[in-house]
Amino acid sequence: MAVEIDEDYRPSEDEPFMNERQRTYFRKKLNAWKDDILREAKETLEQLQEDSSNHPDLADRASSETDRAIELRARDRQRKLIAKIDAALQRIDDGSYGYCEETGEPISLKRLDARPIATLSIEAQERHERRERIYRDD
């Protein structure tokens, strides 16, 4: 059963957590984000193919190669982001979306709206980052 969401809808603490309307909202948000990334990747690929001309000047060639390497690194990060988006969509489907992987508690709607791929509540994320900092400093 598909639920229609009007453009002005924002999930609210006043409604049941992860009800059908909220799941539909986040599914649309995640899919739109993924579509944007895929469109940008396609544009980048087309641009890289156009720019593959040989530059007679060594400095121009070096600059072009540097730009290409930066673009490819950015695309790799976006590929990993798509995997996280797909994982979030899978969690929507299996009913675990919006709940902290560490505590099982609901992740705040504001956090999910800002970072729809979040898997940890703010508190759990802060603990995770503190542990990371401690071990990194050792």
C-alpha positions as CSV (number, residue, x, y, z in Angstrom):
1,M,0.0,0.0,0.0
2,A,1.6,3.2,-1.2
3,V,1.1,6.3,0.9
4,E,1.1,9.7,-0.9
5,I,3.2,12.4,0.8
6,D,2.6,16.1,0.0
7,E,5.7,18.2,-0.7
8,D,5.4,20.1,2.6
9,Y,5.4,17.0,4.8
10,R,8.1,16.7,7.5
11,P,8.1,13.8,9.9
12,S,7.0,14.9,13.4
13,E,7.5,13.7,16.9
14,D,3.7,14.0,17.3
15,E,3.1,10.9,15.2
16,P,4.0,7.3,15.7
17,F,7.7,6.6,15.1
18,M,8.4,5.1,11.6
19,N,4.8,4.9,10.6
20,E,4.1,4.3,6.9
21,R,4.1,8.0,6.1
22,Q,7.6,8.5,7.6
23,R,8.9,5.4,5.9
24,T,7.6,6.7,2.6
25,Y,9.1,10.1,3.3
26,F,12.6,8.7,4.0
27,R,12.4,6.2,1.1
28,K,11.7,9.1,-1.3
29,K,14.5,11.2,0.3
30,L,17.0,8.4,0.0
31,N,16.0,7.5,-3.6
32,A,16.2,11.2,-4.7
33,W,19.7,11.4,-3.1
34,K,20.8,8.2,-4.9
35,D,19.4,9.5,-8.2
36,D,21.3,12.8,-7.8
37,I,24.6,10.9,-7.1
38,L,24.1,8.6,-10.1
39,R,23.3,11.6,-12.4
40,E,26.4,13.4,-11.2
41,A,28.5,10.3,-11.8
42,K,27.2,9.9,-15.3
43,E,28.0,13.6,-16.0
44,T,31.5,13.1,-14.6
45,L,32.1,10.0,-16.7
46,E,31.0,11.9,-19.8
47,Q,33.2,14.8,-19.0
48,L,36.2,12.5,-18.3
49,Q,35.7,10.8,-21.7
50,E,35.6,14.3,-23.4
51,D,38.7,15.5,-21.6
52,S,40.8,12.4,-22.4
53,S,42.6,14.4,-25.1
54,N,46.4,14.5,-25.0
55,H,47.8,17.7,-23.7
56,P,51.0,18.6,-25.5
57,D,52.1,20.8,-22.5
58,L,53.4,18.8,-19.6
59,A,51.9,21.1,-17.0
60,D,48.5,20.9,-18.6
61,R,48.7,17.1,-18.7
62,A,49.7,17.0,-15.0
63,S,46.9,19.4,-14.1
64,S,44.4,17.3,-16.0
65,E,45.6,14.1,-14.4
66,T,45.4,15.6,-10.9
67,D,41.8,16.8,-11.7
68,R,40.9,13.3,-13.0
69,A,42.4,11.6,-9.8
70,I,40.4,14.0,-7.6
71,E,37.2,13.3,-9.5
72,L,37.7,9.5,-9.4
73,R,38.3,9.7,-5.6
74,A,35.1,11.7,-5.2
75,R,33.2,9.1,-7.3
76,D,34.6,6.3,-5.1
77,R,33.3,8.1,-2.0
78,Q,30.0,8.5,-3.7
79,R,30.0,4.8,-4.7
80,K,30.4,4.0,-1.0
81,L,27.6,6.4,-0.1
82,I,25.3,4.7,-2.6
83,A,26.0,1.4,-0.7
84,K,25.0,3.1,2.5
85,I,21.8,4.5,0.9
86,D,20.9,1.0,-0.4
87,A,21.5,-0.4,3.1
88,A,19.2,2.3,4.5
89,L,16.5,1.4,1.9
90,Q,16.9,-2.2,2.9
91,R,16.4,-1.3,6.6
92,I,13.2,0.5,5.6
93,D,12.0,-2.6,3.9
94,D,12.9,-4.9,6.9
95,G,11.5,-2.5,9.5
96,S,14.8,-1.7,11.3
97,Y,15.2,1.8,9.7
98,G,15.4,4.6,12.2
99,Y,16.5,2.5,15.2
100,C,20.0,2.7,16.6
101,E,22.1,-0.3,15.7
102,E,23.8,-0.1,19.1
103,T,21.0,0.6,21.5
104,G,17.9,-0.3,19.6
105,E,16.4,3.1,20.6
106,P,14.8,5.3,17.9
107,I,17.2,7.8,16.2
108,S,15.8,11.3,16.4
109,L,13.8,12.4,13.3
110,K,15.9,15.6,13.1
111,R,19.1,13.4,12.8
112,L,17.5,11.1,10.2
113,D,16.2,14.1,8.2
114,A,19.7,15.6,8.2
115,R,21.5,12.3,7.7
116,P,19.1,9.7,6.4
117,I,21.7,7.0,6.3
118,A,22.4,7.3,10.0
119,T,22.6,4.0,11.9
120,L,23.4,5.3,15.3
121,S,21.7,7.8,17.6
122,I,23.6,10.9,18.4
123,E,24.6,9.6,21.8
124,A,25.9,6.3,20.4
125,Q,27.7,8.1,17.5
126,E,29.4,10.4,20.1
127,R,30.5,7.3,22.1
128,H,31.7,5.7,18.9
129,E,33.8,8.8,18.0
130,R,35.2,9.1,21.5
131,R,36.4,5.4,21.4
132,E,37.8,6.0,17.9
133,R,39.8,9.1,19.1
134,I,41.1,7.2,22.1
135,Y,42.3,4.2,20.0
136,R,43.7,6.5,17.3
137,D,45.7,8.4,19.9
138,D,47.4,5.2,21.2
